[in-house]
Amino acid sequence: MKELDDEKKYFKAIKKRDNFECQNPECRNRGKGKPVRLAVHYIDYDKKNINPWNLITLCLGCRIETRYKKEYSQYVYEEIVRLKYPNDWEHLKKKRLKVKD
């Protein structure tokens, strides 16, 4: 139970980082002013990889679309996170790859 609570808190922090909005620039739900259910998506599809640069907030509709466009989605969402959070991206990539400065 504790792990589940920690995961929920962590995912909420990712949603907060992304301003509680779907990060897909082509999302059909953006700017409509209606409540949308959000999910945290694993960009590389590895649920064990919970690094912030591997997580992005999507609405459920956009998250479902990732199932049918895996390579495209992975590339697009990785670029969005990299461009939106450049300092975190480089720092976290180095840390994950264990590259020393």
MOPAC internal coordinates of N, CA, C and O (Angstrom, degrees):
PM7 1SCF
backbone

  N    0.0000 0     0.00 0     0.00 0    0    0    0
  C    1.4565 1     0.00 0     0.00 0    1    0    0
  C    1.5221 1   111.56 1     0.00 0    2    1    0
  O    1.2310 1   120.63 1   139.42 1    3    2    1
  N    1.3332 1   116.40 1   -40.58 1    3    2    1
  C    1.4621 1   120.73 1  -179.04 1    5    3    2
  C    1.5291 1   110.76 1   -60.53 1    6    5    3
  O    1.2310 1   120.54 1   137.31 1    7    6    5
  N    1.3544 1   116.57 1   -42.69 1    7    6    5
  C    1.4591 1   120.30 1   179.33 1    9    7    6
  C    1.5238 1   111.13 1   -61.13 1   10    9    7
  O    1.2310 1   120.44 1   139.18 1   11   10    9
  N    1.3177 1   116.76 1   -40.82 1   11   10    9
  C    1.4593 1   121.17 1   179.69 1   13   11   10
  C    1.5233 1   110.73 1   -64.16 1   14   13   11
  O    1.2310 1   120.04 1   138.21 1   15   14   13
  N    1.3220 1   117.53 1   -41.79 1   15   14   13
  C    1.4634 1   121.25 1   177.79 1   17   15   14
  C    1.5264 1   111.08 1   -63.75 1   18   17   15
  O    1.2310 1   120.84 1   137.65 1   19   18   17
  N    1.3456 1   116.00 1   -42.35 1   19   18   17
  C    1.4611 1   120.04 1   178.37 1   21   19   18
  C    1.5270 1   111.20 1   -63.89 1   22   21   19
  O    1.2310 1   120.52 1   139.68 1   23   22   21
  N    1.3286 1   116.61 1   -40.32 1   23   22   21
  C    1.4659 1   120.72 1   178.52 1   25   23   22
  C    1.5222 1   111.04 1   -63.55 1   26   25   23
  O    1.2310 1   120.46 1   138.27 1   27   26   25
  N    1.3235 1   116.72 1   -41.73 1   27   26   25
  C    1.4676 1   120.51 1   178.60 1   29   27   26
  C    1.5259 1   110.75 1   -62.31 1   30   29   27
  O    1.2310 1   120.55 1   137.80 1   31   30   29
  N    1.3238 1   116.55 1   -42.20 1   31   30   29
  C    1.4718 1   120.65 1   178.45 1   33   31   30
  C    1.5266 1   110.29 1   -64.23 1   34   33   31
  O    1.2310 1   120.57 1   137.49 1   35   34   33
  N    1.3025 1   116.51 1   -42.51 1   35   34   33
  C    1.4643 1   121.22 1  -179.55 1   37   35   34
  C    1.5258 1   110.51 1   -63.94 1   38   37   35
  O    1.2310 1   120.42 1   134.45 1   39   38   37
  N    1.3333 1   116.80 1   -45.55 1   39   38   37
  C    1.4581 1   120.50 1   178.94 1   41   39   38
  C    1.5229 1   111.23 1   -65.35 1   42   41   39
  O    1.2310 1   120.34 1   145.42 1   43   42   41
  N    1.3241 1   116.95 1   -34.58 1   43   42   41
  C    1.4627 1   119.72 1   176.38 1   45   43   42
  C    1.5306 1   109.98 1   -64.71 1   46   45   43
  O    1.2310 1   120.37 1   143.07 1   47   46   45
  N    1.3209 1   116.90 1   -36.93 1   47   46   45
  C    1.4662 1   120.66 1   177.36 1   49   47   46
  C    1.5319 1   110.82 1   -65.01 1   50   49   47
  O    1.2310 1   120.19 1   142.68 1   51   50   49
  N    1.3268 1   117.24 1   -37.32 1   51   50   49
  C    1.4728 1   120.64 1   177.06 1   53   51   50
  C    1.5242 1   109.38 1   -66.22 1   54   53   51
  O    1.2310 1   120.16 1   136.72 1   55   54   53
  N    1.3220 1   117.29 1   -43.28 1   55   54   53
  C    1.4737 1   120.73 1   178.14 1   57   55   54
  C    1.5262 1   110.43 1   -62.03 1   58   57   55
  O    1.2310 1   120.61 1   140.63 1   59   58   57
  N    1.3226 1   116.44 1   -39.37 1   59   58   57
  C    1.4664 1   120.26 1   178.16 1   61   59   58
  C    1.5266 1   109.99 1   -64.68 1   62   61   59
  O    1.2310 1   120.48 1   135.49 1   63   62   61
  N    1.3340 1   116.69 1   -44.51 1   63   62   61
  C    1.4691 1   121.00 1   177.18 1   65   63   62
  C    1.5305 1   110.70 1   -54.51 1   66   65   63
  O    1.2310 1   120.88 1   142.47 1   67   66   65
  N    1.3247 1   115.93 1   -37.53 1   67   66   65
  C    1.4709 1   122.21 1  -178.61 1   69   67   66
  C    1.5293 1   112.71 1   -92.28 1   70   69   67
  O    1.2310 1   120.56 1  -162.16 1   71   70   69
  N    1.3345 1   116.54 1    17.84 1   71   70   69
  C    1.4731 1   123.28 1   176.99 1   73   71   70
  C    1.5329 1   113.72 1    59.00 1   74   73   71
  O    1.2310 1   120.49 1  -149.82 1   75   74   73
  N    1.3047 1   116.68 1    30.18 1   75   74   73
  C    1.4729 1   122.09 1   178.71 1   77   75   74
  C    1.5218 1   111.24 1    51.36 1   78   77   75
  O    1.2310 1   120.98 1  -138.53 1   79   78   77
  N    1.3450 1   115.72 1    41.47 1   79   78   77
  C    1.4700 1   122.07 1   178.80 1   81   79   78
  C    1.5154 1   109.89 1  -132.72 1   82   81   79
  O    1.2310 1   121.16 1   -31.32 1   83   82   81
  N    1.3267 1   115.39 1   148.68 1   83   82   81
  C    1.4523 1   120.55 1   172.47 1   85   83   82
  C    1.5245 1   107.60 1   -63.02 1   86   85   83
  O    1.2310 1   120.43 1   -48.87 1   87   86   85
  N    1.3236 1   116.79 1   131.13 1   87   86   85
  C    1.4594 1   121.72 1  -176.49 1   89   87   86
  C    1.5289 1   113.60 1   -90.39 1   90   89   87
  O    1.2310 1   120.37 1  -179.81 1   91   90   89
  N    1.3206 1   116.91 1     0.19 1   91   90   89
  C    1.4656 1   120.25 1   176.59 1   93   91   90
  C    1.5255 1   108.14 1   -73.70 1   94   93   91
  O    1.2310 1   119.67 1   -63.07 1   95   94   93
  N    1.3417 1   118.23 1   116.93 1   95   94   93
  C    1.4630 1   119.76 1  -178.73 1   97   95   94
  C    1.5292 1   113.45 1   -65.15 1   98   97   95
  O    1.2310 1   120.23 1   161.86 1   99   98   97
  N    1.3231 1   117.17 1   -18.14 1   99   98   97
  C    1.4649 1   121.48 1   179.57 1  101   99   98
  C    1.5297 1   112.63 1  -102.51 1  102  101   99
  O    1.2310 1   120.14 1  -164.52 1  103  102  101
  N    1.3152 1   117.33 1    15.48 1  103  102  101
  C    1.4642 1   122.12 1  -178.03 1  105  103  102
  C    1.5217 1   110.79 1   -61.38 1  106  105  103
  O    1.2310 1   120.96 1   -47.30 1  107  106  105
  N    1.3102 1   115.76 1   132.70 1  107  106  105
  C    1.4769 1   121.25 1   179.44 1  109  107  106
  C    1.5230 1   112.04 1   -76.37 1  110  109  107
  O    1.2310 1   120.03 1   165.46 1  111  110  109
  N    1.3275 1   117.54 1   -14.54 1  111  110  109
  C    1.4673 1   121.32 1  -177.23 1  113  111  110
  C    1.5238 1   113.50 1   -95.01 1  114  113  111
  O    1.2310 1   120.04 1   169.46 1  115  114  113
  N    1.3259 1   117.52 1   -10.54 1  115  114  113
  C    1.4688 1   120.45 1  -177.05 1  117  115  114
  C    1.5168 1   111.19 1   -67.56 1  118  117  115
  O    1.2310 1   121.43 1   -43.61 1  119  118  117
  N    1.3277 1   114.86 1   136.39 1  119  118  117
  C    1.4516 1   120.99 1   174.88 1  121  119  118
  C    1.5185 1   115.70 1    72.93 1  122  121  119
  O    1.2310 1   119.96 1  -169.16 1  123  122  121
  N    1.3108 1   117.69 1    10.84 1  123  122  121
  C    1.4641 1   120.51 1  -179.55 1  125  123  122
  C    1.5229 1   111.96 1   -87.39 1  126  125  123
  O    1.2310 1   120.39 1   166.97 1  127  126  125
  N    1.3231 1   116.85 1   -13.03 1  127  126  125
  C    1.4520 1   121.24 1   177.31 1  129  127  126
  C    1.5156 1   115.03 1    75.77 1  130  129  127
  O    1.2310 1   120.23 1  -169.72 1  131  130  129
  N    1.3202 1   117.16 1    10.28 1  131  130  129
  C    1.4657 1   118.83 1   177.90 1  133  131  130
  C    1.5215 1   109.45 1  -107.97 1  134  133  131
  O    1.2310 1   120.24 1   -29.06 1  135  134  133
  N    1.3336 1   117.16 1   150.94 1  135  134  133
  C    1.4643 1   119.46 1  -179.56 1  137  135  134
  C    1.5328 1   111.21 1   -64.89 1  138  137  135
  O    1.2310 1   121.16 1   -41.03 1  139  138  137
  N    1.2994 1   115.38 1   138.97 1  139  138  137
  C    1.4619 1   121.72 1  -178.79 1  141  139  138
  C    1.5188 1   108.38 1  -130.46 1  142  141  139
  O    1.2310 1   120.55 1   -43.16 1  143  142  141
  N    1.3172 1   116.56 1   136.84 1  143  142  141
  C    1.4702 1   119.94 1   176.55 1  145  143  142
  C    1.5167 1   108.76 1   -75.20 1  146  145  143
  O    1.2310 1   121.50 1   -46.36 1  147  146  145
  N    1.3126 1   114.73 1   133.64 1  147  146  145
  C    1.4520 1   120.78 1  -178.32 1  149  147  146
  C    1.5181 1   111.17 1  -111.68 1  150  149  147
  O    1.2310 1   121.43 1   -28.45 1  151  150  149
  N    1.3162 1   114.87 1   151.55 1  151  150  149
  C    1.4641 1   121.65 1   176.80 1  153  151  150
  C    1.5231 1   108.30 1  -137.05 1  154  153  151
  O    1.2310 1   120.80 1   -24.05 1  155  154  153
  N    1.3021 1   116.08 1   155.95 1  155  154  153
  C    1.4504 1   121.07 1   174.60 1  157  155  154
  C    1.5288 1   107.01 1   -97.14 1  158  157  155
  O    1.2310 1   121.50 1   -53.57 1  159  158  157
  N    1.3273 1   114.74 1   126.43 1  159  158  157
  C    1.4641 1   121.94 1  -176.40 1  161  159  158
  C    1.5268 1   110.18 1  -105.44 1  162  161  159
  O    1.2310 1   120.63 1   -42.84 1  163  162  161
  N    1.3279 1   116.40 1   137.16 1  163  162  161
  C    1.4602 1   122.49 1   174.59 1  165  163  162
  C    1.5186 1   107.59 1   -84.98 1  166  165  163
  O    1.2310 1   120.12 1   -68.87 1  167  166  165
  N    1.3100 1   117.37 1   111.13 1  167  166  165
  C    1.4553 1   121.25 1  -173.64 1  169  167  166
  C    1.5231 1   111.86 1   -60.45 1  170  169  167
  O    1.2310 1   119.80 1   139.28 1  171  170  169
  N    1.3279 1   117.98 1   -40.72 1  171  170  169
  C    1.4677 1   119.92 1  -179.11 1  173  171  170
  C    1.5402 1   112.37 1   -92.74 1  174  173  171
  O    1.2310 1   120.57 1  -171.95 1  175  174  173
  N    1.3146 1   116.51 1     8.05 1  175  174  173
  C    1.4683 1   123.88 1   177.70 1  177  175  174
  C    1.5277 1   113.87 1    65.65 1  178  177  175
  O    1.2310 1   120.01 1  -166.64 1  179  178  177
  N    1.3178 1   117.59 1    13.36 1  179  178  177
  C    1.4598 1   122.50 1   178.54 1  181  179  178
  C    1.5261 1   108.19 1  -102.68 1  182  181  179
  O    1.2310 1   120.54 1   -74.25 1  183  182  181
  N    1.3177 1   116.58 1   105.75 1  183  182  181
  C    1.4605 1   120.86 1  -175.96 1  185  183  182
  C    1.5244 1   113.57 1   -69.07 1  186  185  183
  O    1.2310 1   120.38 1   169.59 1  187  186  185
  N    1.3136 1   116.89 1   -10.41 1  187  186  185
  C    1.4588 1   119.87 1   175.64 1  189  187  186
  C    1.5268 1   111.10 1   -85.39 1  190  189  187
  O    1.2310 1   120.18 1   163.30 1  191  190  189
  N    1.3207 1   117.25 1   -16.70 1  191  190  189
  C    1.4589 1   122.04 1  -178.36 1  193  191  190
  C    1.5296 1   109.34 1   -91.69 1  194  193  191
  O    1.2310 1   121.14 1   -87.32 1  195  194  193
  N    1.3248 1   115.42 1    92.68 1  195  194  193
  C    1.4712 1   119.81 1  -176.59 1  197  195  194
  C    1.5276 1   112.28 1  -103.32 1  198  197  195
  O    1.2310 1   120.57 1  -155.35 1  199  198  197
  N    1.3143 1   116.52 1    24.65 1  199  198  197
  C    1.4585 1   119.49 1   173.87 1  201  199  198
  C    1.5236 1   108.81 1   -63.67 1  202  201  199
  O    1.2310 1   119.82 1   -38.93 1  203  202  201
  N    1.3303 1   117.95 1   141.07 1  203  202  201
  C    1.4688 1   120.07 1  -177.59 1  205  203  202
  C    1.5209 1   113.85 1   -56.78 1  206  205  203
  O    1.2310 1   119.81 1   146.84 1  207  206  205
  N    1.3311 1   117.97 1   -33.16 1  207  206  205
  C    1.4619 1   119.69 1   179.62 1  209  207  206
  C    1.5255 1   112.08 1   -71.24 1  210  209  207
  O    1.2310 1   119.87 1   168.37 1  211  210  209
  N    1.3287 1   117.85 1   -11.63 1  211  210  209
  C    1.4640 1   121.40 1   178.13 1  213  211  210
  C    1.5255 1   112.16 1   -98.48 1  214  213  211
  O    1.2310 1   120.03 1  -177.99 1  215  214  213
  N    1.3193 1   117.54 1     2.01 1  215  214  213
  C    1.4593 1   121.27 1  -176.69 1  217  215  214
  C    1.5206 1   110.14 1  -120.10 1  218  217  215
  O    1.2310 1   121.16 1   -38.20 1  219  218  217
  N    1.3283 1   115.39 1   141.80 1  219  218  217
  C    1.4565 1   120.87 1   179.49 1  221  219  218
  C    1.5246 1   108.49 1  -146.54 1  222  221  219
  O    1.2310 1   120.62 1   -32.39 1  223  222  221
  N    1.3222 1   116.41 1   147.61 1  223  222  221
  C    1.4576 1   121.77 1  -179.94 1  225  223  222
  C    1.5288 1   109.62 1   -87.81 1  226  225  223
  O    1.2310 1   121.33 1   -51.89 1  227  226  225
  N    1.3212 1   115.06 1   128.11 1  227  226  225
  C    1.4689 1   121.83 1   177.08 1  229  227  226
  C    1.5199 1   109.36 1  -134.19 1  230  229  227
  O    1.2310 1   121.05 1   -27.61 1  231  230  229
  N    1.3273 1   115.61 1   152.39 1  231  230  229
  C    1.4674 1   118.58 1   170.91 1  233  231  230
  C    1.5336 1   106.62 1   -73.93 1  234  233  231
  O    1.2310 1   120.38 1   -15.75 1  235  234  233
  N    1.3042 1   116.87 1   164.25 1  235  234  233
  C    1.4665 1   119.39 1  -176.33 1  237  235  234
  C    1.5186 1   112.31 1   -61.98 1  238  237  235
  O    1.2310 1   120.24 1   143.81 1  239  238  237
  N    1.3330 1   117.14 1   -36.19 1  239  238  237
  C    1.4651 1   120.55 1   179.03 1  241  239  238
  C    1.5193 1   112.05 1   -62.13 1  242  241  239
  O    1.2310 1   120.74 1   134.18 1  243  242  241
  N    1.3221 1   116.20 1   -45.82 1  243  242  241
  C    1.4671 1   120.33 1   179.38 1  245  243  242
  C    1.5199 1   111.19 1   -69.23 1  246  245  243
  O    1.2310 1   120.46 1   145.65 1  247  246  245
  N    1.3066 1   116.73 1   -34.35 1  247  246  245
  C    1.4701 1   119.78 1   178.62 1  249  247  246
  C    1.5196 1   110.63 1   -65.78 1  250  249  247
  O    1.2310 1   120.27 1   139.72 1  251  250  249
  N    1.3091 1   117.09 1   -40.28 1  251  250  249
  C    1.4669 1   120.75 1   177.94 1  253  251  250
  C    1.5283 1   110.15 1   -63.04 1  254  253  251
  O    1.2310 1   120.11 1   140.71 1  255  254  253
  N    1.3263 1   117.39 1   -39.29 1  255  254  253
  C    1.4667 1   120.93 1   179.24 1  257  255  254
  C    1.5197 1   112.35 1   -60.22 1  258  257  255
  O    1.2310 1   120.13 1   151.42 1  259  258  257
  N    1.3388 1   117.36 1   -28.58 1  259  258  257
  C    1.4680 1   119.47 1  -178.94 1  261  259  258
  C    1.5274 1   111.59 1   -63.24 1  262  261  259
  O    1.2310 1   120.11 1   155.55 1  263  262  261
  N    1.3110 1   117.39 1   -24.45 1  263  262  261
  C    1.4689 1   120.74 1   179.72 1  265  263  262
  C    1.5220 1   111.86 1   -64.70 1  266  265  263
  O    1.2310 1   120.55 1   151.92 1  267  266  265
  N    1.3236 1   116.56 1   -28.08 1  267  266  265
  C    1.4562 1   121.36 1  -175.05 1  269  267  266
  C    1.5267 1   112.85 1   -99.42 1  270  269  267
  O    1.2310 1   120.44 1   168.56 1  271  270  269
  N    1.3224 1   116.76 1   -11.44 1  271  270  269
  C    1.4685 1   121.86 1  -178.49 1  273  271  270
  C    1.5207 1   109.22 1  -134.43 1  274  273  271
  O    1.2310 1   120.30 1  -124.52 1  275  274  273
  N    1.3123 1   117.04 1    55.48 1  275  274  273
  C    1.4666 1   120.32 1  -171.43 1  277  275  274
  C    1.5265 1   113.49 1   -58.42 1  278  277  275
  O    1.2310 1   119.59 1   125.83 1  279  278  277
  N    1.3023 1   118.40 1   -54.17 1  279  278  277
  C    1.4684 1   120.28 1  -176.56 1  281  279  278
  C    1.5221 1   111.29 1   -63.76 1  282  281  279
  O    1.2310 1   120.72 1   135.60 1  283  282  281
  N    1.3132 1   116.23 1   -44.40 1  283  282  281
  C    1.4626 1   120.86 1   179.27 1  285  283  282
  C    1.5263 1   110.05 1   -62.06 1  286  285  283
  O    1.2310 1   120.34 1   131.83 1  287  286  285
  N    1.3234 1   116.95 1   -48.17 1  287  286  285
  C    1.4646 1   121.54 1  -179.10 1  289  287  286
  C    1.5151 1   111.28 1   -61.19 1  290  289  287
  O    1.2310 1   120.48 1   137.46 1  291  290  289
  N    1.3083 1   116.69 1   -42.54 1  291  290  289
  C    1.4525 1   120.23 1  -179.51 1  293  291  290
  C    1.5301 1   109.93 1   -60.84 1  294  293  291
  O    1.2310 1   120.39 1   134.34 1  295  294  293
  N    1.3108 1   116.85 1   -45.66 1  295  294  293
  C    1.4661 1   120.71 1  -179.86 1  297  295  294
  C    1.5307 1   111.17 1   -63.35 1  298  297  295
  O    1.2310 1   120.35 1   130.65 1  299  298  297
  N    1.3313 1   116.94 1   -49.35 1  299  298  297
  C    1.4644 1   121.70 1  -176.55 1  301  299  298
  C    1.5213 1   111.26 1   -62.51 1  302  301  299
  O    1.2310 1   119.81 1   131.08 1  303  302  301
  N    1.3200 1   117.98 1   -48.92 1  303  302  301
  C    1.4617 1   120.53 1  -175.88 1  305  303  302
  C    1.5280 1   111.92 1   -71.20 1  306  305  303
  O    1.2310 1   120.50 1   147.44 1  307  306  305
  N    1.3205 1   116.66 1   -32.56 1  307  306  305
  C    1.4599 1   119.13 1   175.08 1  309  307  306
  C    1.5355 1   110.05 1   -63.52 1  310  309  307
  O    1.2310 1   120.53 1   138.26 1  311  310  309
  N    1.3171 1   116.60 1   -41.74 1  311  310  309
  C    1.4662 1   121.08 1   178.37 1  313  311  310
  C    1.5346 1   111.15 1   -65.59 1  314  313  311
  O    1.2310 1   120.14 1   139.55 1  315  314  313
  N    1.3149 1   117.34 1   -40.45 1  315  314  313
  C    1.4702 1   120.52 1   179.43 1  317  315  314
  C    1.5212 1   110.16 1   -59.95 1  318  317  315
  O    1.2310 1   120.49 1   131.31 1  319  318  317
  N    1.3212 1   116.67 1   -48.69 1  319  318  317
  C    1.4719 1   120.18 1  -179.62 1  321  319  318
  C    1.5267 1   110.23 1   -65.23 1  322  321  319
  O    1.2310 1   120.31 1   137.65 1  323  322  321
  N    1.3260 1   117.01 1   -42.35 1  323  322  321
  C    1.4652 1   120.38 1  -179.39 1  325  323  322
  C    1.5308 1   111.73 1   -61.48 1  326  325  323
  O    1.2310 1   120.42 1   137.85 1  327  326  325
  N    1.3224 1   116.80 1   -42.15 1  327  326  325
  C    1.4659 1   120.38 1  -178.85 1  329  327  326
  C    1.5275 1   112.61 1   -75.66 1  330  329  327
  O    1.2310 1   120.78 1   144.15 1  331  330  329
  N    1.3182 1   116.11 1   -35.85 1  331  330  329
  C    1.4608 1   120.38 1  -177.26 1  333  331  330
  C    1.5248 1   112.49 1   -75.15 1  334  333  331
  O    1.2310 1   120.26 1   146.68 1  335  334  333
  N    1.3222 1   117.10 1   -33.32 1  335  334  333
  C    1.4616 1   122.28 1  -176.82 1  337  335  334
  C    1.5251 1   109.95 1  -129.52 1  338  337  335
  O    1.2310 1   119.52 1  -117.99 1  339  338  337
  N    1.3398 1   118.51 1    62.01 1  339  338  337
  C    1.4708 1   120.58 1  -173.13 1  341  339  338
  C    1.5235 1   114.56 1   -60.86 1  342  341  339
  O    1.2310 1   119.40 1   140.06 1  343  342  341
  N    1.3039 1   118.75 1   -39.94 1  343  342  341
  C    1.4686 1   120.41 1  -179.03 1  345  343  342
  C    1.5189 1   111.32 1   -66.91 1  346  345  343
  O    1.2310 1   120.81 1   134.75 1  347  346  345
  N    1.3255 1   116.06 1   -45.25 1  347  346  345
  C    1.4602 1   120.18 1   178.73 1  349  347  346
  C    1.5232 1   110.39 1   -64.11 1  350  349  347
  O    1.2310 1   120.75 1   140.57 1  351  350  349
  N    1.3227 1   116.18 1   -39.43 1  351  350  349
  C    1.4649 1   121.16 1  -176.97 1  353  351  350
  C    1.5310 1   110.59 1   -58.33 1  354  353  351
  O    1.2310 1   120.20 1   125.71 1  355  354  353
  N    1.3182 1   117.21 1   -54.29 1  355  354  353
  C    1.4598 1   120.68 1  -177.40 1  357  355  354
  C    1.5259 1   111.16 1   -63.85 1  358  357  355
  O    1.2310 1   120.77 1   136.60 1  359  358  357
  N    1.3252 1   116.13 1   -43.40 1  359  358  357
  C    1.4627 1   120.28 1   179.76 1  361  359  358
  C    1.5290 1   110.87 1   -60.52 1  362  361  359
  O    1.2310 1   120.45 1   132.74 1  363  362  361
  N    1.3122 1   116.75 1   -47.26 1  363  362  361
  C    1.4613 1   120.32 1  -176.39 1  365  363  362
  C    1.5268 1   112.12 1   -71.46 1  366  365  363
  O    1.2310 1   120.29 1   143.34 1  367  366  365
  N    1.3218 1   117.05 1   -36.66 1  367  366  365
  C    1.4617 1   119.24 1   177.84 1  369  367  366
  C    1.5289 1   109.98 1   -62.98 1  370  369  367
  O    1.2310 1   120.07 1   136.59 1  371  370  369
  N    1.3396 1   117.47 1   -43.41 1  371  370  369
  C    1.4584 1   121.11 1   179.10 1  373  371  370
  C    1.5200 1   110.61 1   -63.22 1  374  373  371
  O    1.2310 1   121.06 1   137.36 1  375  374  373
  N    1.3245 1   115.58 1   -42.64 1  375  374  373
  C    1.4548 1   120.70 1  -178.65 1  377  375  374
  C    1.5336 1   109.73 1   -63.47 1  378  377  375
  O    1.2310 1   120.63 1   135.46 1  379  378  377
  N    1.3183 1   116.39 1   -44.54 1  379  378  377
  C    1.4719 1   120.12 1  -178.73 1  381  379  378
  C    1.5305 1   110.41 1   -66.09 1  382  381  379
  O    1.2310 1   120.43 1   140.13 1  383  382  381
  N    1.3127 1   116.79 1   -39.87 1  383  382  381
  C    1.4631 1   120.17 1  -179.48 1  385  383  382
  C    1.5271 1   112.24 1   -83.13 1  386  385  383
  O    1.2310 1   121.16 1   176.72 1  387  386  385
  N    1.3468 1   115.40 1    -3.28 1  387  386  385
  C    1.4623 1   122.20 1   179.56 1  389  387  386
  C    1.5227 1   111.87 1    58.31 1  390  389  387
  O    1.2310 1   121.29 1  -137.76 1  391  390  389
  N    1.3079 1   115.13 1    42.24 1  391  390  389
  C    1.4621 1   120.96 1   176.70 1  393  391  390
  C    1.5121 1   107.64 1   -93.90 1  394  393  391
  O    1.2310 1   120.37 1   -49.73 1  395  394  393
  N    1.3020 1   116.89 1   130.27 1  395  394  393
  C    1.4571 1   120.71 1  -179.93 1  397  395  394
  C    1.5075 1   109.58 1   -87.44 1  398  397  395
  O    1.2310 1   120.95 1   -34.93 1  399  398  397
  N    1.3460 1   115.78 1   145.07 1  399  398  397
  C    1.4722 1   121.36 1   177.53 1  401  399  398
  C    1.5031 1   110.06 1   -69.44 1  402  401  399
  O    1.2310 1   120.10 1   180.00 1  403  402  401

